[in-house]
Amino acid sequence: MPCPFHQQQPDPFGEPRRKDGVLVNNFQGNPVPMLLRHEDVRRAAKDWQQFSSDAPFKVPIPTEEDVRTVRQLPLEVDPPEQQEYRAIAEPYFNRAKLPEVITQMETLVEQLVTDALSRDSLEIVREFAIPLQSRALAILLNMPQSEADIWISWGTHVFREGDGTSKGAALETYTNSLLDRAQANPGTDFFSGLTQARFQGRPLTREEMLGFCSIVFAGGRDTIINSVSGIIGHLSAQPADFSFLREDPKRIVGASEEFFRVLSPSTHLARLCKAPVNIHGIDVAAGKFVSLNFAAANYDETVFEAPEEVRLDRRPNPHVAFGFGAHLCLGAAHARLVVRTLLKSLCDRVERIDTLEAVDKYENETSYRRRLAFDRLTVRLVAR
């Protein structure tokens, strides 16, 4: 079906991807070439010797020196240390595949959908997506839901308020308190695991623990919030796609991947050039940055037929919404579980979704304007 996101705004990277393969954008006063083609993004993501993640605070774009004091782990480090750090966190993120965790997620989603169906209207971003993301994260990390109540209060972005004000110091104070409690009375949760983990034969430093906490709270927040609101917005705008999924629940797995491709919740991440490189005619000096633009790669016409169409049965679908290579997103299994569980519940229990108000959310930069999902989406869910 046509994609409502691009009926309103075509792919902002389409022309430069086809013409040049690269787009230079000024981020915080620095010109950064963005790789736009699928093949280029995947090749660079695998070549960590040339395109390094060893750049504390500078891998996310915009950079985050002003909102945190610790290197995010394992995001901002290269192999082989990256693989050792990743192995510390992976057992908790792999909990998304456990039957008991899947059951807990199903119960959570059912409760949220039941509440939504009982209401005349619901603002999806703040009243549905944020609670779903926060409570799902508590399940994943084996934390009590009382902590999720705190996480819900943080809003759409873990580091910044809507006016741009930093709340990074408050987040680090909070995560320090979680780690203090875990060290004093360790349990089976993620934060207790950090206090007991070892890296290269030694305990983690508190700074390293905080680096893991930072990525856990920041890395999968707005991405899941945007995915959930974007999917609900699409099913409201395209009821034929909703019917297509209800006809056969087996379609949900493939549909989830298509939604991740279309929405591409994380636009791009930076890489530090370890040696001089030429990117489609643009010289980049050693010590300068390039960007791997996953959103642009996911619309590459040489890989995806009619990329601006939502094809819920698209096969194959080699999207890079979760990145590629050594830094493939730790939370991919969790994100997939959240989205698949949500789609199943909506298909089972909801006849249609009526949009009452929709305010789009944009990423505005000097060289492009990209629609993400919704700043606000008010809907009415009608029961089957």
C-alpha positions in Angstrom: 0.0 0.0 0.0 1.1 3.6 -0.4 3.1 4.9 2.5 1.3 7.7 4.3 4.7 9.0 5.6 5.9 9.7 2.1 2.5 10.8 0.7 3.2 13.8 2.9 7.0 14.0 2.4 9.0 12.0 -0.2 12.3 10.3 0.9 14.5 13.3 1.7 17.6 11.3 0.7 16.3 10.0 -2.6 17.8 12.4 -5.1 21.3 12.7 -3.5 21.4 8.9 -3.0 20.7 8.3 -6.7 22.9 11.1 -8.0 25.9 11.3 -5.7 25.6 8.5 -3.1 26.5 11.0 -0.4 25.0 14.1 1.2 27.1 16.5 3.3 25.2 18.0 6.3 26.4 20.5 8.8 26.0 19.0 12.3 26.8 21.4 15.2 29.1 23.4 12.9 30.9 20.4 11.4 30.4 19.2 7.8 29.7 15.4 7.9 29.3 13.3 4.7 26.4 10.9 5.0 26.7 7.5 3.2 23.3 6.9 1.6 23.5 3.7 -0.4 22.7 0.3 1.0 26.0 -1.3 -0.1 28.1 1.6 1.1 26.4 1.6 4.6 26.8 -2.1 5.1 30.4 -2.1 3.9 31.4 0.8 6.2 29.5 -0.8 9.1 31.7 -3.9 8.8 35.0 -2.0 8.3 35.6 -0.9 11.9 39.3 -0.5 11.2 38.6 2.4 8.9 35.3 3.6 10.2 35.7 3.5 14.0 33.1 3.7 16.8 35.9 4.6 19.3 34.6 8.1 19.7 33.0 8.8 23.1 29.9 11.0 23.0 30.2 11.5 19.2 28.7 8.3 17.7 25.1 9.6 18.1 24.2 12.6 16.0 23.9 15.2 17.4 26.8 14.6 19.7 26.2 14.1 23.4 29.1 15.7 25.3 26.6 18.1 27.0 24.2 15.4 28.2 26.4 12.6 29.6 29.8 12.1 31.1 30.4 8.4 30.3 31.2 6.4 27.1 28.2 4.3 26.0 29.0 0.6 26.1 29.3 -1.4 23.9 28.3 1.3 21.3 31.4 3.5 21.5 34.2 1.0 21.3 35.7 -1.2 18.6 36.3 -4.9 18.5 37.7 -7.0 20.1 36.9 -5.0 23.3 33.4 -4.3 21.9 32.7 -8.0 21.6 33.8 -8.6 25.2 31.6 -5.7 26.5 28.7 -6.9 24.4 28.9 -10.4 25.9 28.2 -8.8 29.3 24.9 -7.4 28.2 23.7 -9.9 25.7 22.2 -12.5 28.2 19.7 -9.8 29.4 18.8 -8.7 25.9 18.4 -12.3 24.8 15.7 -12.7 27.5 13.3 -11.4 24.8 13.4 -14.9 23.3 12.4 -16.7 26.6 8.9 -18.1 26.8 8.2 -16.5 30.2 9.3 -13.1 28.9 7.1 -13.5 25.8 4.2 -14.3 28.1 4.8 -11.3 30.3 5.0 -9.1 27.1 1.7 -10.5 25.9 0.1 -9.7 29.2 1.4 -6.2 29.2 0.2 -5.4 25.7 -3.2 -7.0 26.4 -3.6 -4.7 29.4 -2.7 -1.6 27.4 -5.0 -2.5 24.6 -7.9 -3.2 27.0 -7.4 0.2 28.5 -7.3 1.8 25.1 -10.5 0.1 24.0 -12.3 1.4 27.1 -11.5 5.0 26.2 -13.2 7.5 23.8 -9.8 8.7 22.8 -6.1 8.0 23.4 -3.0 10.0 22.7 -0.7 7.2 21.5 2.7 8.7 22.0 2.4 9.6 25.7 -0.5 7.4 26.9 0.4 4.2 25.0 3.8 4.1 23.4 5.8 5.5 26.3 4.2 3.2 28.9 4.6 0.3 26.6 8.3 1.0 26.0 9.0 1.6 29.7 7.1 -1.4 31.1 8.5 -3.7 28.3 12.0 -2.6 29.3 11.4 -3.4 32.9 10.4 -6.9 31.8 13.5 -7.3 29.7 15.8 -6.1 32.5 14.0 -8.2 35.1 13.1 -5.0 37.1 10.0 -4.3 39.1 7.3 -2.3 37.4 7.6 0.4 40.1 10.8 1.4 38.3 8.9 1.7 35.0 6.7 4.3 36.6 9.8 6.5 37.0 10.9 5.8 33.4 7.5 6.8 32.0 7.9 10.2 33.6 10.9 10.9 31.5 8.9 11.6 28.4 9.9 10.9 24.8 13.7 11.6 25.1 15.8 10.3 28.0 18.4 13.1 27.8 16.5 16.2 26.8 13.2 17.9 27.5 11.1 19.2 24.7 12.8 22.6 24.9 16.3 21.0 24.6 17.1 21.3 28.3 19.5 18.6 29.4 18.5 16.1 32.0 21.5 13.9 31.7 22.9 14.7 35.2 19.6 13.6 36.7 19.7 10.3 34.7 23.3 9.5 35.9 22.3 10.3 39.5 19.3 7.9 39.2 21.4 5.1 37.5 24.1 5.5 40.2 21.3 4.9 42.8 20.2 1.7 41.0 23.8 0.4 41.0 24.3 1.3 44.6 21.2 -0.7 45.5 22.3 -3.6 43.3 25.7 -3.8 44.9 24.2 -3.7 48.4 21.6 -6.3 47.7 22.2 -8.1 44.4 19.4 -9.9 42.6 18.8 -11.3 39.1 18.2 -8.0 37.3 20.4 -6.3 34.7 21.9 -3.7 37.2 22.9 -6.4 39.6 24.5 -8.3 36.7 26.7 -5.2 36.0 27.9 -5.1 39.5 29.0 -8.7 39.3 30.3 -8.8 35.7 34.0 -9.0 34.8 35.8 -7.5 31.9 39.2 -8.9 31.0 39.4 -10.6 34.3 38.5 -7.6 36.5 35.3 -6.1 37.8 33.7 -3.3 35.8 34.4 0.2 37.0 31.5 2.3 38.0 32.1 4.4 34.8 31.8 1.3 32.7 28.6 0.3 34.5 27.1 3.7 33.9 28.1 3.4 30.2 25.9 0.3 29.9 23.1 2.0 31.8 23.2 5.0 29.4 22.8 3.0 26.3 20.0 0.8 27.9 17.9 3.9 28.7 18.7 6.0 25.7 19.3 3.5 22.9 15.9 2.0 22.6 13.5 4.7 23.9 12.5 7.1 21.2 13.2 4.4 18.6 10.5 2.1 20.0 8.2 5.1 20.8 8.4 6.2 17.1 7.9 2.7 15.9 4.8 2.1 17.9 3.2 5.4 17.0 4.2 5.1 13.4 2.7 1.6 13.1 -0.6 2.6 14.7 -0.8 5.7 12.5 -0.2 3.6 9.4 -2.9 1.0 10.3 -5.3 3.8 10.9 -4.5 5.5 7.5 -4.4 2.2 5.6 -7.2 -0.1 6.9 -6.5 -2.5 3.9 -3.1 -3.3 5.5 -4.8 -3.9 8.8 -7.2 -6.3 7.1 -4.3 -8.0 5.3 -2.7 -8.8 8.7 -5.9 -10.0 10.3 -6.4 -12.5 7.4 -3.3 -14.5 8.4 -1.4 -13.9 11.6 1.7 -15.5 10.0 2.1 -12.3 8.1 2.9 -10.4 11.2 6.6 -11.4 11.3 7.3 -10.1 7.8 5.1 -7.1 8.3 7.1 -6.1 11.4 10.3 -6.1 9.3 8.7 -3.9 6.7 7.6 -1.4 9.3 11.1 -1.3 10.7 12.4 -0.6 7.2 9.9 2.1 6.4 10.1 3.8 9.7 13.9 3.4 10.2 13.6 4.9 13.8 17.3 5.6 14.0 18.3 7.9 11.0 22.1 7.5 11.3 25.2 7.1 13.4 28.6 8.6 13.1 31.9 6.8 12.5 35.4 8.2 13.0 37.8 7.9 10.0 41.0 6.3 11.2 42.8 7.1 7.9 42.0 9.5 5.0 39.3 8.3 2.8 37.4 9.5 -0.3 33.7 9.1 -0.2 32.2 9.5 -3.7 34.5 12.3 -4.5 34.6 13.9 -1.1 37.9 13.8 0.8 37.6 13.0 4.5 40.7 13.5 6.6 41.8 11.1 9.4 40.1 12.1 12.6 37.0 13.5 10.9 33.6 11.9 10.8 31.2 10.3 8.3 27.7 9.2 9.0 26.1 5.8 8.2 22.6 6.8 7.1 20.4 3.7 7.7 17.2 5.5 6.8 18.5 6.4 3.4 19.9 2.9 2.8 16.5 1.4 3.6 15.0 3.2 0.6 17.7 2.3 -1.9 15.9 1.5 -5.2 18.7 -0.9 -6.2 17.8 -3.1 -3.2 14.1 -2.5 -2.5 11.6 -2.4 -5.3 9.2 0.6 -4.9 10.8 1.5 -1.6 8.3 4.2 -0.8 5.5 1.6 -0.7 4.7 -0.3 2.4 4.6 -3.9 1.3 3.9 -6.0 4.3 4.8 -9.2 2.4 8.1 -7.8 1.1 10.6 -10.6 0.4 13.5 -10.4 0.7 13.9 -7.5 3.1 17.6 -6.9 4.0 16.9 -3.6 5.8 19.5 -2.0 8.1 17.1 -0.5 10.6 19.0 -2.2 13.4 22.4 -1.4 11.9 24.8 -3.9 10.5 28.1 -5.6 11.4 29.6 -5.8 14.9 27.4 -3.1 16.2 24.1 -4.7 15.2 21.6 -3.4 17.7 21.6 -5.3 21.0 17.9 -4.6 21.4 16.7 -5.9 18.1 15.1 -9.1 19.5 13.4 -6.9 22.1 12.1 -4.4 19.6 10.8 -7.3 17.4 9.0 -8.8 20.3 7.3 -5.6 21.3 6.1 -4.9 17.7 5.0 -8.4 16.9 3.1 -8.7 20.2 1.4 -5.4 19.6 0.4 -6.3 16.0 -1.0 -9.6 17.2 -3.1 -8.0 19.9 -4.4 -5.2 17.6 -5.3 -7.8 14.9 -7.1 -10.0 17.5 -9.1 -7.3 19.2 -9.3 -4.1 17.2 -11.7 -3.6 14.2 -10.4 -0.2 13.2 -8.3 2.8 14.4 -9.8 6.2 13.9 -7.4 9.1 13.9 -8.7 12.1 15.7 -5.6 14.3 15.6 -2.1 13.8 14.2 0.9 16.1 14.6 3.9 15.0 12.7 7.4 14.8 14.1 10.4 15.9 12.0 14.1 15.8 12.1 15.2 19.2 10.8 18.8 19.6 9.6 20.5 22.0 7.2 20.5 19.6 4.3 17.4 17.6 4.9 14.1 17.4 6.7 13.0 13.9 7.6 9.6 12.8 9.0 10.1 10.4 11.9 6.6 9.5 13.2 4.3 11.6 15.4 4.8 14.2 18.0 1.2 13.6 18.9 -1.3 11.1 17.7 -4.8 10.9 19.1 -6.9 8.0 18.1 -10.0 5.9 18.9 -9.7 2.1 18.9 -12.9 0.3 17.9 -13.3 -3.2 19.2 -14.0 -6.2 16.9 
